[in-house]
């Protein structure tokens, strides 16, 4: 399996729930301070994560790599190749212009939907050797959707 490049999308936001549980336990003991300031910070973190999940863009020529959290809308515009590292979850992909899109990181791509306009191929690369399920990409132009990297 390929390592994912570091980005803000890989930050472990799920650990915030552990912080909430810890603060509640401390407050129940009577040793902790008020949770209100901490809850504000945690809500702010989750709001920032939701904003990050809203859109991932790759534009222009050249080769690039990126990872986006589940629930993201991914836009690939212009020429060039994009390698996109995914986690389990749903994604919407819009590919405009020539160039290829390589989807990596999961085995079941059935929750990846979208459209491809223009030339280029959407490659989906299952993590293991199982058959895997392909993404559902509507095609307009040359190219298509193909298993393999």
C-alpha positions as CSV (number, residue, x, y, z in Angstrom):
1,X,0.0,0.0,0.0
2,X,1.3,3.5,-0.8
3,X,1.9,6.0,1.9
4,X,-0.4,9.0,1.8
5,X,1.2,12.4,1.6
6,X,0.7,14.5,4.7
7,X,-2.0,17.1,4.5
8,X,-4.5,18.8,6.8
9,X,-7.1,16.2,5.7
10,X,-5.1,13.4,7.5
11,X,-5.3,15.2,10.9
12,X,-6.9,12.9,13.5
13,X,-10.0,15.0,14.3
14,X,-11.6,11.9,15.8
15,X,-9.4,12.3,18.8
16,X,-11.4,15.3,19.9
17,X,-14.1,12.9,21.2
18,X,-11.4,11.4,23.5
19,X,-10.7,14.9,24.8
20,X,-14.4,15.4,25.5
21,X,-14.6,12.1,27.4
22,X,-11.5,13.0,29.5
23,X,-12.9,16.5,30.4
24,X,-16.3,15.0,31.4
25,X,-14.5,12.5,33.7
26,X,-12.5,15.3,35.3
27,X,-15.6,17.4,35.7
28,X,-17.4,14.4,37.4
29,X,-14.5,14.1,39.8
30,X,-14.9,17.8,40.7
31,X,-11.2,18.4,39.8
32,X,-11.7,19.7,36.3
33,X,-12.6,23.2,35.2
34,X,-15.6,24.1,33.3
35,X,-16.0,22.3,29.9
36,X,-17.5,25.3,28.1
37,X,-14.2,26.8,26.8
38,X,-13.0,23.3,25.7
39,X,-16.3,22.5,24.0
40,X,-16.0,25.8,22.1
41,X,-12.5,24.8,20.9
42,X,-13.7,21.4,19.9
43,X,-16.7,22.7,18.0
44,X,-14.3,25.1,16.2
45,X,-12.1,22.2,15.2
46,X,-15.0,20.2,13.8
47,X,-16.3,23.3,11.9
48,X,-12.9,23.7,10.3
49,X,-12.8,20.0,9.4
50,X,-16.3,20.3,7.8
51,X,-15.0,23.3,5.8
52,X,-12.0,21.4,4.7
53,X,-14.2,18.5,3.6
54,X,-16.3,20.7,1.4
55,X,-14.0,21.0,-1.6
56,X,-10.7,19.6,-2.9
57,X,-9.3,21.1,-6.1
58,X,-6.5,20.2,-8.5
59,X,-5.9,22.6,-11.4
60,X,-3.5,22.9,-14.2
61,X,-0.8,20.9,-15.9
62,X,1.7,18.6,-14.2
63,X,1.4,15.6,-11.9
64,X,0.1,16.0,-8.4
65,X,-1.0,14.0,-5.4
66,X,-3.5,14.8,-2.7
67,X,-5.8,13.2,-0.1
68,X,-9.3,14.4,0.9
69,X,-11.5,13.4,3.7
70,X,-14.7,11.3,3.1
71,X,-17.6,13.5,2.0
72,X,-15.5,15.7,-0.2
73,X,-16.2,17.0,-3.6
74,X,-13.1,16.7,-5.7
75,X,-12.5,18.8,-8.8
76,X,-9.7,18.0,-11.2
77,X,-9.4,20.6,-13.9
78,X,-7.0,21.1,-16.8
79,X,-4.3,18.8,-18.1
80,X,-2.1,16.8,-15.9
81,X,-2.4,13.7,-13.8
82,X,-3.8,13.5,-10.3
83,X,-3.3,10.7,-7.8
84,X,-6.0,10.9,-5.1
85,X,-5.6,8.9,-1.9
86,X,-9.0,8.0,-0.4
87,X,-10.3,6.6,2.9
88,X,-13.5,4.6,3.3
89,X,-16.5,6.8,2.7
90,X,-18.3,8.6,-0.1
91,X,-16.8,11.1,-2.5
92,X,-18.0,13.1,-5.5
93,X,-15.4,13.5,-8.3
94,X,-15.7,16.0,-11.2
95,X,-12.9,15.7,-13.9
96,X,-12.7,18.3,-16.6
97,X,-10.1,18.4,-19.3
98,X,-7.4,15.9,-20.4
99,X,-5.2,14.0,-18.1
100,X,-5.7,11.0,-15.8
101,X,-7.1,10.5,-12.4
102,X,-5.7,7.7,-10.2
103,X,-7.9,6.7,-7.2
104,X,-6.0,4.8,-4.5
105,X,-6.3,3.7,-0.9
106,X,-9.5,1.6,-0.7
107,X,-10.9,-1.6,-2.2
108,X,-14.5,-0.6,-2.7
109,X,-14.9,2.4,-4.9
110,X,-18.7,2.0,-5.3
111,X,-19.2,5.1,-3.0
112,X,-17.2,7.3,-5.4
113,X,-19.5,8.9,-7.9
114,X,-19.2,11.8,-10.4
115,X,-18.6,12.7,-13.9
116,X,-15.7,13.0,-16.4
117,X,-15.8,15.5,-19.2
118,X,-13.1,15.5,-21.8
119,X,-10.2,13.1,-22.5
120,X,-8.5,11.1,-19.9
121,X,-9.0,7.9,-17.8
122,X,-10.1,7.4,-14.3
123,X,-8.0,4.6,-12.9
124,X,-9.2,2.8,-9.7
125,X,-6.6,0.8,-7.8
126,X,-7.9,-1.6,-5.2
127,X,-5.7,-2.0,-2.1
128,X,-5.8,-5.7,-2.2
129,X,-6.1,-8.3,-5.0
130,X,-9.8,-8.7,-4.6
131,X,-12.0,-7.8,-7.5
132,X,-13.3,-4.6,-5.7
133,X,-16.2,-2.5,-6.9
134,X,-15.7,0.2,-9.5
135,X,-16.6,3.9,-9.1
136,X,-19.8,5.2,-10.8
137,X,-18.4,7.9,-13.1
138,X,-20.6,9.3,-16.0
139,X,-18.4,9.7,-19.1
140,X,-18.5,12.5,-21.7
141,X,-15.5,12.4,-24.1
142,X,-12.7,9.9,-24.8
143,X,-11.3,7.7,-22.1
144,X,-13.3,6.0,-19.4
145,X,-13.0,4.2,-16.2
146,X,-10.4,1.4,-15.8
147,X,-9.2,-0.9,-13.1
148,X,-5.4,-0.8,-12.5
149,X,-2.7,1.6,-11.8
